[in-house]
Amino acid sequence: MTMTQAVHPPHPRHAFLDRDQSILAFNERVLDWACRADVPLLERLRYLAIVSSNLDEFFEVRFAPHHTARLTNEQRGPATVETYRALTERVHALVERQYAIYNDEVLPALEKHGIRIIAHGERNPRQRRWVREYFVNEVQPLLLPVGLDPSHPFPQVANKSLNFIVRLGGRDAFGRENEIAIVKVPRALKRFVQMPAVKGSKQLHFVSVSSIIRAHLPDLFPGRTVLEFSQFRVTRHSDLALDEEEVKNLRTALRLGLQQRHYGQALRLEVSAGCSDFLANFLLEQFNLPLESLYRVPGPVNLVRLNQLVDLIDAPALRFERFTPGWPVALTPGQSFFERLKRGDVLIHQPFESFDAVLAFLREAVEDPQVLAIKQTIYRTGSRGEMTELLREAVRRGKEVTAVVELKARFDEEANINHAERLESVGAQVVYGIVGLKTHAKMLLVTRREDGRLVRYAHVSTGNYNPGTAKLYTDLSYLTADEALTADIDHIFGHLASQNRLPRLHKVLMAPFQLQKGLLERIDAAIAAAKAGQPAHITLKMNALTDEPLARALVAASQAGVQIDAIVRGACILPAGVPGYTDHVRIRSVIGRFLEHSRVFYFRYGETEELWLSSADWMNRNMLRRVELAWPVTDPQLRARIMDECLHLYLSDQRDAWLLQPDGQYVKAAAAAGRSVRGSGLLSAQSTLMGRYGTKG
């Protein structure tokens, strides 16, 4: 196919939605799950924790430029005093709503089920004795209060760690009136502990470690009076930045960077709601933070740790009904993958179908004596590393194993360094991709000797090789023996290892070379078809749409009459339905029990239809600063299945979908359709697929 790429004139910056505001809007949609009556109670608690985790990452990764603009009074550019204030105002409102849900809805509902977090003032004498014993035996030995004076300056406080600041009366052992002390709470301490139940009672009582410590702060300062105190937690900029051109050993440099990550620039300070102005101002001064960066919270300063509480509670009725993924419908248990793939490609729709089939494919390759070589990319495989162990076993069996390990996968750097070292220790060939680019493509290539010739089999995916997240994320796995596609994948592995010029690829679009260009060409083909009065339609599913060249092209397509439907889970800069600008653009976000993660791109121009799967979102970094793949699906049955399960079902979802409005706000699809009762007879794409492939209960 020959296409000519048109040049789309730039639009004013304000023509697009703000990316960081869009990220916060996504978290507001996630928070809605904590409000929904049709969501089990413990899952509502978990969604509160998810929002907190997402906000942590927002500050760690996205907020530093805005914070710097506030400190330097920057008035122009993408990050300014105004962007700082607008984002801060929205985060404050989001956090306020989050704690209101926690205190006014979730905790009272838990109490009705006999589940309580007992504060110090609510404990009876028996409970206070138990808490004191726990403090003395399990907590106090790990605490080291630090009194501040000229020889004991304010200590380094790690990113997202729990701490106490204490104001003391009286004098210390040397007769000095040093009134401020800091108590760090070790991460090793459990954040929630279950107290012994009363005999015959079915109630479950828990206590937080912060409550245990605050009740016994005087024990840490004998001879002094605790005048006031507060929990506090600081969030720091944590995005590792390395000049790879100057780094001689990336692995060593990253290890050093990981040590420094915990002490980056402070960006947010969380304190207890009752923290005095004196203590709050003292902390703000220590961290060089403006008043707007202070978040007073009526509850634990780290709601992420609510996950520990959820895991402690044995109450199946308060959780999602257990879901067991089905074995992929295209596969027969026990059948050889190699024999099956000779008959055609196989699609696995996770988590509705089990990721165990991918592990089984690799395991068969490891155990098959006819397999000579295995090559795999490792981006996020998790800390347990089942696939790493299989690759190590392949080396022990004499197979050539090549692993392209992406050491710079954000917040997975340490796990990936460990995987790399374990693979190298048994003799696997480990490479780290290309300087300046992240290897985000998900590829597994098996080379097998059959009848005197070498035959390739491949697995490519929209998601990671992580058995844990494969149960929580929706992704598409694709198994193939297609000669052209597997040859392309082999060329890409060779390119990543040797860094030689990439040969011409026949099926795959690869970033940073052809992917953005290839997508723009297909948008332009749809524009040409629309102008010629022919059918023109683009349907997209992805996690984020923030690449401006692609967004500009979609604006031009809409103005030419191309019908555009986009299912974008998170950040989206493309406005929808703006008269005279994006009249033909419809954008929805689906937030469900599982994290939407698959990337599917459909283009219809004239009589031509193309369907692509990809590891890449439509973000600038994915297009130009990462190694990414997109590959076509040409099998009619597989195309029809993907169109049905990933596009049509999601475009029909009314229970979990949100619609982007011309003013940049999102409204629930149910409300837009005039339906006021959530979860009652409304279509849910995820629930439909769970019923189609898995087993409940």
C-alpha positions as CSV (number, residue, x, y, z in Angstrom):
1,M,0.0,0.0,0.0
2,T,1.4,3.4,-1.0
3,M,0.3,6.4,1.0
4,T,1.2,10.1,1.0
5,Q,1.5,11.7,4.3
6,A,-0.2,15.1,4.5
7,V,1.2,18.0,6.6
8,H,-1.4,19.2,9.1
9,P,-0.9,22.8,10.1
10,P,-0.5,23.3,13.9
11,H,-3.4,24.6,15.9
12,P,-3.1,26.9,18.8
13,R,-2.1,25.2,22.0
14,H,-5.4,26.1,23.7
15,A,-7.2,24.0,21.0
16,F,-6.2,20.9,22.9
17,L,-7.2,19.9,26.4
18,D,-4.6,20.1,29.1
19,R,-2.9,16.8,29.7
20,D,-2.4,17.1,33.4
21,Q,-5.9,18.3,34.0
22,S,-7.0,15.3,32.0
23,I,-5.0,13.0,34.3
24,L,-6.8,14.4,37.3
25,A,-10.1,14.0,35.5
26,F,-9.3,10.3,35.1
27,N,-8.7,10.0,38.8
28,E,-12.1,11.6,39.5
29,R,-13.6,8.9,37.3
30,V,-11.7,6.2,39.3
31,L,-12.9,7.7,42.5
32,D,-16.5,7.3,41.3
33,W,-16.1,3.6,41.9
34,A,-15.6,4.3,45.6
35,C,-19.1,5.9,45.6
36,R,-21.0,3.2,43.7
37,A,-23.6,1.2,45.6
38,D,-23.2,-1.7,43.2
39,V,-19.5,-2.0,44.1
40,P,-18.7,-4.3,47.1
41,L,-17.6,-2.4,50.2
42,L,-14.0,-3.7,50.4
43,E,-13.6,-3.0,46.7
44,R,-14.7,0.6,47.3
45,L,-12.0,0.9,50.0
46,R,-9.5,-0.4,47.4
47,Y,-10.5,2.2,44.9
48,L,-9.8,4.9,47.5
49,A,-6.3,3.4,47.7
50,I,-6.0,3.3,43.9
51,V,-6.8,7.0,43.7
52,S,-4.2,7.8,46.3
53,S,-1.6,5.7,44.5
54,N,-2.4,7.5,41.3
55,L,-2.1,10.9,42.9
56,D,1.3,9.9,44.4
57,E,2.5,9.1,40.9
58,F,1.1,12.3,39.5
59,F,3.2,14.3,41.9
60,E,6.2,12.1,41.5
61,V,6.2,12.3,37.7
62,R,4.2,15.2,36.4
63,F,4.1,18.0,39.0
64,A,7.7,19.2,39.3
65,P,7.6,21.7,36.4
66,H,4.5,23.4,37.8
67,H,6.0,23.5,41.3
68,T,9.1,25.1,39.9
69,A,7.0,27.6,38.0
70,R,5.3,28.6,41.3
71,L,8.6,29.1,43.0
72,T,10.1,31.1,40.2
73,N,6.9,33.0,39.5
74,E,6.9,31.8,35.8
75,Q,4.1,33.4,33.8
76,R,4.6,31.9,30.4
77,G,5.1,28.5,28.9
78,P,3.4,25.1,29.5
79,A,4.1,25.2,33.2
80,T,3.2,28.5,35.0
81,V,2.0,29.9,38.3
82,E,-1.5,29.6,36.8
83,T,-1.1,25.9,35.9
84,Y,0.3,25.2,39.4
85,R,-2.7,26.9,41.0
86,A,-5.3,25.3,38.8
87,L,-3.9,21.8,39.3
88,T,-3.4,22.3,43.0
89,E,-7.0,23.5,43.4
90,R,-8.3,20.4,41.6
91,V,-6.2,18.0,43.6
92,H,-7.3,19.6,46.9
93,A,-10.9,19.2,45.8
94,L,-10.3,15.6,44.8
95,V,-8.6,14.8,48.1
96,E,-11.4,16.4,50.1
97,R,-14.0,14.3,48.3
98,Q,-11.8,11.2,48.8
99,Y,-11.7,11.6,52.5
100,A,-15.4,12.5,52.7
101,I,-16.2,9.2,51.0
102,Y,-13.8,7.4,53.4
103,N,-15.1,8.9,56.6
104,D,-18.8,9.5,55.8
105,E,-19.6,6.5,53.6
106,V,-17.2,3.6,53.7
107,L,-16.2,3.5,57.4
108,P,-19.9,3.7,58.6
109,A,-20.8,1.0,56.1
110,L,-18.0,-1.2,57.4
111,E,-19.2,-0.7,60.9
112,K,-22.6,-2.0,59.9
113,H,-20.8,-5.2,58.9
114,G,-19.0,-5.4,62.3
115,I,-15.7,-4.1,60.9
116,R,-14.2,-1.2,62.8
117,I,-10.9,0.7,63.0
118,I,-10.7,1.6,66.6
119,A,-9.2,5.0,67.5
120,H,-7.4,5.5,70.8
121,G,-10.4,7.4,72.4
122,E,-12.7,4.5,71.5
123,R,-10.7,1.7,73.0
124,N,-11.9,-0.1,76.2
125,P,-9.3,-0.9,78.9
126,R,-8.7,-4.4,77.5
127,Q,-8.0,-3.0,74.1
128,R,-5.7,-0.3,75.4
129,R,-3.7,-3.0,77.3
130,W,-3.3,-5.0,74.2
131,V,-2.3,-2.0,72.1
132,R,0.3,-1.0,74.7
133,E,1.7,-4.5,74.7
134,Y,1.9,-4.5,70.9
135,F,3.6,-1.1,71.0
136,V,6.2,-2.2,73.5
137,N,7.0,-5.5,71.8
138,E,6.6,-4.8,68.1
139,V,6.8,-1.0,67.5
140,Q,8.9,0.8,70.0
141,P,12.1,-1.2,69.4
142,L,12.0,0.0,65.7
143,L,11.5,3.7,66.5
144,L,14.3,6.2,67.0
145,P,13.1,9.7,67.9
146,V,15.4,12.5,66.7
147,G,15.4,15.7,68.7
148,L,16.4,18.7,66.6
149,D,19.2,21.0,67.6
150,P,22.3,22.4,65.8
151,S,24.0,19.0,66.0
152,H,20.8,17.2,65.0
153,P,19.4,19.0,62.0
154,F,16.1,18.1,60.4
155,P,16.6,14.5,59.1
156,Q,16.3,13.3,55.6
157,V,12.7,12.2,55.1
158,A,12.1,9.6,52.4
159,N,9.5,10.0,49.7
160,K,6.0,8.8,50.8
161,S,7.3,7.6,54.2
162,L,5.1,8.0,57.4
163,N,6.5,10.3,60.0
164,F,5.5,12.2,63.2
165,I,6.5,15.7,64.2
166,V,6.3,16.4,67.9
167,R,6.5,19.6,69.9
168,L,7.8,19.1,73.4
169,G,7.6,21.0,76.6
170,G,10.3,20.9,79.4
171,R,14.0,20.4,78.9
172,D,16.1,17.6,77.5
173,A,18.8,15.7,79.4
174,F,21.2,18.6,79.0
175,G,18.8,21.2,80.2
176,R,18.0,22.6,76.7
177,E,14.6,23.6,75.4
178,N,14.8,21.8,72.1
179,E,11.1,21.6,71.4
180,I,10.9,19.8,68.0
181,A,11.4,16.1,67.4
182,I,10.9,13.8,64.4
183,V,9.8,10.2,64.6
184,K,10.2,8.1,61.5
185,V,7.9,5.1,61.1
186,P,9.7,2.2,59.4
187,R,8.1,0.8,56.3
188,A,8.6,-2.7,57.8
189,L,5.8,-2.0,60.3
190,K,2.4,-3.2,59.4
191,R,0.1,-0.2,58.8
192,F,-3.0,-2.0,60.2
193,V,-3.1,-4.7,62.9
194,Q,-6.1,-6.9,63.9
195,M,-6.9,-6.9,67.6
196,P,-7.9,-10.1,69.3
197,A,-11.7,-10.7,69.0
198,V,-13.9,-10.8,72.1
199,K,-15.0,-14.4,72.7
200,G,-18.3,-15.1,70.9
201,S,-18.2,-11.9,68.9
202,K,-18.0,-11.8,65.2
203,Q,-16.9,-8.2,65.0
204,L,-13.5,-7.5,63.5
205,H,-11.5,-4.7,65.2
206,F,-8.4,-3.1,63.7
207,V,-5.9,-0.5,64.8
208,S,-3.6,1.6,62.6
209,V,0.1,1.8,63.4
210,S,-0.2,5.6,63.4
211,S,-2.9,5.4,66.1
212,I,-0.7,3.0,68.1
213,I,2.3,5.4,68.0
214,R,0.3,8.6,68.7
215,A,-1.2,7.0,71.8
216,H,2.3,6.2,73.1
217,L,4.3,9.2,72.0
218,P,5.0,10.2,75.7
219,D,6.8,6.9,76.1
220,L,9.3,8.0,73.4
221,F,10.2,11.2,75.3
222,P,10.5,10.4,79.0
223,G,10.7,13.4,81.2
224,R,9.2,15.7,78.5
225,T,5.7,16.8,77.8
226,V,4.1,16.2,74.4
227,L,2.4,19.5,73.7
228,E,1.3,18.7,70.1
229,F,2.0,16.4,67.3
230,S,1.0,15.4,63.8
231,Q,1.5,12.7,61.2
232,F,3.2,13.9,58.1
233,R,4.2,12.6,54.7
234,V,6.1,14.3,51.9
235,T,5.8,13.4,48.2
236,R,8.9,14.0,46.1
237,H,9.9,14.2,42.5
238,S,10.9,10.6,41.7
239,D,11.4,10.4,37.9
240,L,14.9,9.1,37.3
241,A,16.8,11.3,34.8
242,L,20.1,9.9,33.4
243,D,22.2,11.3,30.6
244,E,22.6,7.9,28.9
245,E,25.2,9.3,26.4
246,E,27.4,10.1,29.4
247,V,26.8,6.9,31.4
248,K,29.3,4.1,30.9
249,N,27.3,1.5,32.8
250,L,23.6,2.0,32.8
251,R,22.9,-0.7,35.4
252,T,25.3,0.8,37.9
253,A,24.0,4.3,37.2
254,L,20.4,3.2,37.8
255,R,21.3,1.5,41.1
256,L,22.8,4.8,42.3
257,G,19.8,6.7,41.0
258,L,17.4,4.4,42.9
259,Q,19.1,5.3,46.1
260,Q,18.6,9.1,45.4
261,R,15.0,8.7,44.2
262,H,13.7,8.7,47.7
263,Y,15.1,12.2,48.4
264,G,14.2,14.2,45.3
265,Q,12.5,17.6,45.3
266,A,9.6,17.9,47.8
267,L,6.3,18.7,46.0
268,R,3.5,17.9,48.5
269,L,3.1,17.8,52.2
270,E,0.3,15.8,53.9
271,V,-0.4,16.3,57.6
272,S,-3.2,15.4,59.9
273,A,-6.3,17.7,59.8
274,G,-5.6,18.9,63.4
275,C,-2.0,19.8,62.8
276,S,-1.3,23.2,64.3
277,D,-0.2,26.1,62.1
278,F,3.1,26.2,64.0
279,L,4.0,22.6,63.1
280,A,2.6,22.9,59.6
281,N,4.6,26.1,58.9
282,F,7.7,24.5,60.4
283,L,7.5,21.6,58.0
284,L,6.7,23.8,55.0
285,E,9.8,25.8,55.7
286,Q,11.9,22.6,56.0
287,F,10.8,21.3,52.7
288,N,10.7,24.7,50.9
289,L,7.0,24.4,50.0
290,P,4.4,27.1,49.6
291,L,1.2,27.0,51.6
292,E,-0.8,25.6,48.7
293,S,1.3,22.4,48.8
294,L,-0.1,21.6,52.3
295,Y,-2.8,19.0,52.4
296,R,-4.6,18.6,55.8
297,V,-6.3,15.2,55.8
298,P,-9.0,13.9,58.2
299,G,-7.6,10.4,58.4
300,P,-4.5,8.4,57.6
301,V,-2.0,10.5,55.6
302,N,-1.5,7.5,53.3
303,L,-4.7,5.9,52.0
304,V,-2.6,3.7,49.7
305,R,-2.0,1.5,52.8
306,L,-5.7,0.7,53.0
307,N,-4.8,-2.2,50.7
308,Q,-3.2,-3.9,53.7
309,L,-6.5,-3.5,55.6
310,V,-8.5,-4.9,52.7
311,D,-6.2,-8.0,52.5
312,L,-6.6,-8.6,56.3
313,I,-10.4,-8.8,56.2
314,D,-11.9,-12.3,55.4
315,A,-15.3,-11.3,54.1
316,P,-15.9,-12.7,50.6
317,A,-19.4,-11.1,50.5
318,L,-17.8,-7.7,50.6
319,R,-15.5,-8.3,47.7
320,F,-16.0,-8.8,44.0
321,E,-17.3,-12.2,43.2
322,R,-14.3,-14.4,42.4
323,F,-13.5,-14.6,38.7
324,T,-11.5,-17.4,37.2
325,P,-10.4,-16.8,33.6
326,G,-11.2,-19.4,31.0
327,W,-8.6,-21.3,29.0
328,P,-8.3,-19.5,25.6
329,V,-11.1,-20.7,23.4
330,A,-8.7,-21.1,20.4
331,L,-6.5,-23.5,22.3
332,T,-7.0,-27.1,23.5
333,P,-5.3,-27.9,26.9
334,G,-2.4,-30.2,26.4
335,Q,-2.1,-29.6,22.6
336,S,1.2,-28.5,21.2
337,F,1.3,-24.8,20.6
338,F,3.6,-25.4,17.6
339,E,1.1,-27.7,16.0
340,R,-1.8,-25.4,16.7
341,L,0.0,-22.3,15.2
342,K,0.6,-24.2,12.0
343,R,-3.2,-23.9,11.4
344,G,-3.4,-20.2,12.1
345,D,-2.9,-17.3,14.6
346,V,-4.3,-17.4,18.1
347,L,-5.8,-14.5,20.1
348,I,-6.0,-14.4,23.9
349,H,-8.1,-11.8,25.5
350,Q,-6.8,-11.2,29.0
351,P,-7.9,-11.3,31.8
352,F,-11.1,-13.0,30.5
353,E,-8.9,-15.7,29.1
354,S,-6.0,-17.0,31.1
355,F,-2.4,-15.6,30.8
356,D,-1.3,-19.1,31.9
357,A,-1.5,-20.0,28.2
358,V,1.4,-17.6,27.5
359,L,3.4,-19.2,30.3
360,A,2.5,-22.6,28.8
361,F,3.8,-21.5,25.4
362,L,7.1,-20.5,26.8
363,R,7.3,-23.6,29.0
364,E,6.8,-25.8,25.9
365,A,9.5,-23.9,24.1
366,V,11.9,-24.4,27.0
367,E,11.2,-28.2,27.3
368,D,11.1,-28.9,23.5
369,P,14.5,-30.3,22.3
370,Q,13.8,-29.0,18.8
371,V,13.7,-25.4,20.0
372,L,17.1,-23.8,19.5
373,A,16.7,-20.2,20.6
374,I,14.4,-18.0,22.6
375,K,14.3,-14.2,22.6
376,Q,12.2,-12.0,24.8
377,T,11.7,-8.5,25.9
378,I,11.4,-7.8,29.6
379,Y,9.6,-4.5,30.6
380,R,7.4,-5.2,33.6
381,T,7.4,-8.9,34.6
382,G,6.9,-8.4,38.3
383,S,9.2,-9.2,41.2
384,R,8.4,-12.9,41.2
385,G,9.8,-13.5,37.7
386,E,8.2,-16.8,36.6
387,M,9.2,-16.1,33.0
388,T,12.8,-15.2,34.1
389,E,13.0,-18.7,35.7
390,L,11.8,-20.3,32.6
391,L,14.4,-18.5,30.5
392,R,17.1,-19.5,33.0
393,E,15.9,-23.2,32.6
394,A,16.2,-22.8,28.8
395,V,19.8,-21.7,29.2
396,R,20.5,-24.7,31.4
397,R,19.0,-26.9,28.7
398,G,21.5,-25.6,26.1
399,K,19.2,-23.1,24.3
400,E,20.4,-19.7,23.1
401,V,18.5,-17.2,25.2
402,T,18.5,-13.5,24.5
403,A,16.7,-11.1,26.9
404,V,16.2,-7.4,26.0
405,V,15.7,-6.0,29.5
406,E,14.4,-2.5,29.9
407,L,16.1,-1.2,33.0
408,K,14.4,2.2,32.8
409,A,10.8,0.9,33.2
410,R,9.5,3.5,35.7
411,F,9.3,2.2,39.3
412,D,10.3,-1.3,38.1
413,E,14.0,-0.5,37.7
414,E,15.2,-2.5,40.7
415,A,13.2,-5.6,39.8
416,N,14.5,-5.5,36.2
417,I,18.1,-5.1,37.3
418,N,17.6,-8.2,39.4
419,H,16.1,-10.1,36.5
420,A,19.0,-9.1,34.3
421,E,21.6,-10.2,36.8
422,R,19.8,-13.6,37.4
423,L,19.7,-14.2,33.6
424,E,23.4,-13.2,33.1
425,S,24.4,-15.5,36.0
426,V,23.5,-18.6,34.0
427,G,24.8,-17.4,30.7
428,A,21.9,-15.8,28.9
429,Q,22.7,-12.9,26.5
430,V,21.2,-9.8,28.2
431,V,21.0,-6.5,26.3
432,Y,19.5,-3.2,27.4
433,G,18.0,-1.9,24.2
434,I,19.1,1.4,22.7
435,V,20.6,4.4,24.3
436,G,17.9,7.1,24.7
437,L,15.0,4.9,24.0
438,K,12.9,2.7,26.2
439,T,12.1,-0.8,24.9
440,H,8.4,-1.0,25.5
441,A,7.5,-3.5,22.8
442,K,6.3,-6.9,24.1
443,M,7.8,-9.7,22.0
444,L,8.7,-13.4,22.5
445,L,10.3,-15.2,19.6
446,V,11.0,-19.0,19.5
447,T,13.1,-20.6,16.8
448,R,12.6,-24.3,16.2
449,R,14.2,-26.8,13.9
450,E,11.6,-28.7,11.8
451,D,12.3,-31.1,9.0
452,G,15.8,-29.6,8.4
453,R,14.8,-26.0,8.4
454,L,14.3,-23.3,11.0
455,V,10.8,-22.1,11.8
456,R,9.8,-19.2,14.0
457,Y,6.9,-18.8,16.4
458,A,6.1,-15.5,18.2
459,H,4.0,-14.0,20.9
460,V,3.3,-10.3,20.8
461,S,1.1,-8.4,23.2
462,T,-0.5,-5.1,24.1
463,G,0.5,-5.7,27.7
464,N,3.4,-6.9,29.9
465,Y,4.8,-10.3,30.7
466,N,3.5,-10.1,34.3
467,P,1.3,-12.9,35.5
468,G,0.0,-10.7,38.4
469,T,-1.2,-7.7,36.4
470,A,-2.4,-10.1,33.6
471,K,-5.2,-10.9,36.1
472,L,-6.1,-7.2,36.5
473,Y,-5.4,-5.6,33.1
474,T,-7.3,-6.1,29.9
475,D,-4.8,-6.9,27.1
476,L,-4.6,-8.9,23.9
477,S,-2.0,-11.6,23.4
478,Y,-1.3,-12.7,19.9
479,L,0.4,-16.0,19.0
480,T,1.6,-16.5,15.4
481,A,3.8,-18.5,13.1
482,D,3.3,-16.0,10.2
483,E,6.6,-16.0,8.3
484,A,6.6,-12.3,7.5
485,L,5.5,-11.2,11.0
486,T,8.0,-13.5,12.8
487,A,10.8,-12.4,10.4
488,D,10.1,-8.8,11.3
489,I,10.3,-9.6,15.0
490,D,13.6,-11.4,14.5
491,H,14.9,-8.3,12.6
492,I,13.9,-6.1,15.5
493,F,15.6,-8.3,18.1
494,G,18.7,-8.2,15.9
495,H,18.5,-4.4,15.7
496,L,18.1,-4.0,19.5
497,A,21.1,-6.3,20.2
498,S,23.5,-5.1,17.4
499,Q,22.1,-1.5,16.9
500,N,22.7,-2.1,13.2
501,R,20.4,-0.4,10.7
502,L,17.0,-2.0,10.8
503,P,16.1,-3.9,7.6
504,R,12.8,-3.1,5.8
505,L,9.9,-4.5,7.8
506,H,7.1,-6.1,5.9
507,K,4.3,-6.2,8.4
508,V,5.2,-4.5,11.7
509,L,5.2,-0.7,12.3
510,M,8.0,0.1,14.8
511,A,8.6,3.2,16.8
512,P,10.5,5.4,16.7
513,F,10.9,4.9,12.9
514,Q,7.6,4.1,11.2
515,L,4.8,4.0,13.8
516,Q,3.8,7.6,14.0
517,K,4.3,8.1,10.3
518,G,2.3,5.0,9.5
519,L,-0.6,6.1,11.7
520,L,-0.6,9.6,10.1
521,E,-0.7,8.0,6.7
522,R,-3.8,6.0,7.5
523,I,-5.5,9.0,9.0
524,D,-4.7,10.9,5.8
525,A,-6.1,8.0,3.7
526,A,-9.4,8.3,5.7
527,I,-9.4,12.0,5.0
528,A,-9.0,11.5,1.3
529,A,-11.8,8.9,1.3
530,A,-14.1,11.2,3.1
531,K,-13.4,14.1,0.7
532,A,-14.1,11.7,-2.2
533,G,-17.5,10.8,-0.6
534,Q,-16.4,7.3,0.3
535,P,-16.8,5.6,3.7
536,A,-14.3,6.9,6.2
537,H,-14.2,5.8,9.9
538,I,-11.5,5.6,12.6
539,T,-12.1,3.7,15.8
540,L,-9.4,3.6,18.4
541,K,-8.8,2.1,21.9
542,M,-5.9,3.1,24.0
543,N,-4.8,4.3,27.5
544,A,-3.9,7.8,26.5
545,L,-4.1,10.2,23.6
546,T,-1.6,13.1,24.1
547,D,0.5,13.1,20.9
548,E,-0.1,16.5,19.3
549,P,0.8,15.5,15.7
550,L,-1.7,12.6,15.8
551,A,-4.3,14.7,17.6
552,R,-4.0,17.4,14.9
553,A,-4.4,14.8,12.2
554,L,-7.6,13.6,13.9
555,V,-8.9,17.2,14.1
556,A,-8.3,17.5,10.3
557,A,-10.0,14.1,9.8
558,S,-13.0,15.3,11.7
559,Q,-13.2,18.5,9.7
560,A,-13.1,16.4,6.5
561,G,-16.0,14.3,7.7
562,V,-14.3,11.2,9.0
563,Q,-16.3,9.6,11.8
564,I,-14.0,9.1,14.8
565,D,-14.7,7.0,17.9
566,A,-12.0,6.8,20.5
567,I,-12.1,4.8,23.7
568,V,-9.4,6.5,25.8
569,R,-9.1,5.3,29.4
570,G,-6.9,8.1,30.8
571,A,-5.4,11.3,29.6
572,C,-6.8,12.8,26.4
573,I,-6.0,16.1,24.8
574,L,-8.3,15.8,21.9
575,P,-11.6,17.6,22.4
576,A,-14.8,15.9,21.3
577,G,-17.8,17.3,19.6
578,V,-16.6,21.0,19.4
579,P,-18.7,22.7,16.7
580,G,-16.6,23.5,13.7
581,Y,-13.6,21.8,15.1
582,T,-14.2,18.2,16.2
583,D,-17.8,17.7,15.2
584,H,-17.3,14.1,14.2
585,V,-15.2,13.1,17.2
586,R,-16.7,11.0,20.0
587,I,-14.5,10.0,22.9
588,R,-15.4,7.8,25.9
589,S,-13.5,6.4,28.8
590,V,-14.3,3.1,30.4
591,I,-13.4,2.6,34.0
592,G,-14.1,-0.9,35.2
593,R,-13.2,-3.7,37.6
594,F,-10.2,-4.4,35.4
595,L,-7.8,-1.7,34.2
596,E,-8.3,-1.1,30.5
597,H,-4.9,-1.6,28.8
598,S,-5.4,-3.0,25.3
599,R,-4.5,-0.8,22.3
600,V,-6.6,-1.4,19.1
601,F,-6.6,0.8,16.0
602,Y,-9.2,0.4,13.2
603,F,-9.1,2.4,10.0
604,R,-11.8,2.3,7.2
605,Y,-11.1,4.3,4.1
606,G,-13.2,3.5,1.0
607,E,-13.3,-0.2,0.6
608,T,-10.2,-0.8,2.7
609,E,-10.3,-1.8,6.3
610,E,-7.3,-2.2,8.6
611,L,-7.1,-3.5,12.1
612,W,-3.9,-3.1,14.2
613,L,-2.9,-4.1,17.7
614,S,-0.1,-2.3,19.4
615,S,2.1,-1.9,22.6
616,A,1.9,1.9,22.1
617,D,-0.5,4.6,23.3
618,W,-0.8,7.7,21.2
619,M,1.7,9.6,23.2
620,N,4.8,11.5,22.0
621,R,7.1,9.4,24.1
622,N,5.6,6.2,22.6
623,M,6.0,7.5,19.1
624,L,9.5,9.0,19.3
625,R,11.3,7.9,22.4
626,R,10.4,4.3,22.7
627,V,10.7,1.0,20.9
628,E,7.1,0.1,20.2
629,L,5.3,-2.3,17.9
630,A,2.0,-2.3,16.0
631,W,1.0,-5.3,13.9
632,P,-1.9,-5.9,11.6
633,V,-4.6,-8.6,12.2
634,T,-5.6,-10.0,8.8
635,D,-7.4,-13.2,9.8
636,P,-11.2,-12.4,9.2
637,Q,-12.4,-14.3,12.2
638,L,-9.9,-12.8,14.6
639,R,-10.6,-9.3,13.2
640,A,-14.3,-9.8,13.8
641,R,-13.7,-11.0,17.3
642,I,-11.5,-8.0,18.2
643,M,-13.9,-5.6,16.6
644,D,-16.7,-7.1,18.7
645,E,-15.0,-7.5,22.0
646,C,-12.7,-4.5,22.1
647,L,-14.5,-1.9,20.1
648,H,-18.2,-2.5,19.6
649,L,-18.9,-3.7,23.1
650,Y,-17.1,-0.8,24.7
651,L,-18.8,1.7,22.4
652,S,-22.1,0.3,23.7
653,D,-21.1,0.3,27.4
654,Q,-23.5,2.4,29.5
655,R,-22.6,1.2,33.0
656,D,-18.9,1.9,33.2
657,A,-18.4,4.4,30.4
658,W,-17.9,8.2,30.6
659,L,-18.4,10.5,27.6
660,L,-16.2,13.5,27.0
661,Q,-18.2,16.7,26.4
662,P,-17.3,19.7,24.2
663,D,-16.4,21.7,27.4
664,G,-13.8,19.1,28.4
665,Q,-15.9,17.6,31.2
666,Y,-16.9,13.9,31.4
667,V,-20.4,12.7,32.1
668,K,-21.6,9.2,32.7
669,A,-22.9,7.4,29.7
670,A,-25.9,6.2,31.6
671,A,-26.8,9.8,32.5
672,A,-26.3,10.9,28.9
673,A,-28.7,8.2,27.8
674,G,-31.3,9.3,30.4
675,R,-30.7,6.3,32.7
676,S,-30.4,7.2,36.3
677,V,-29.9,3.8,38.0
678,R,-26.3,2.6,37.7
679,G,-25.7,-1.1,37.3
680,S,-29.4,-2.0,36.7
681,G,-29.9,-3.5,33.3
682,L,-27.1,-1.4,31.8
683,L,-24.6,-3.0,29.5
684,S,-21.1,-3.4,30.9
685,A,-18.4,-4.6,28.4
686,Q,-16.2,-6.1,31.0
687,S,-19.1,-8.0,32.7
688,T,-20.3,-9.3,29.3
689,L,-16.8,-10.7,28.6
690,M,-16.5,-12.2,32.0
691,G,-19.7,-14.0,31.4
692,R,-18.6,-15.1,28.0
693,Y,-15.2,-16.6,28.9
694,G,-14.7,-17.0,32.6
695,T,-16.2,-18.7,35.6
696,K,-17.7,-16.7,38.6
697,G,-17.8,-17.9,42.1
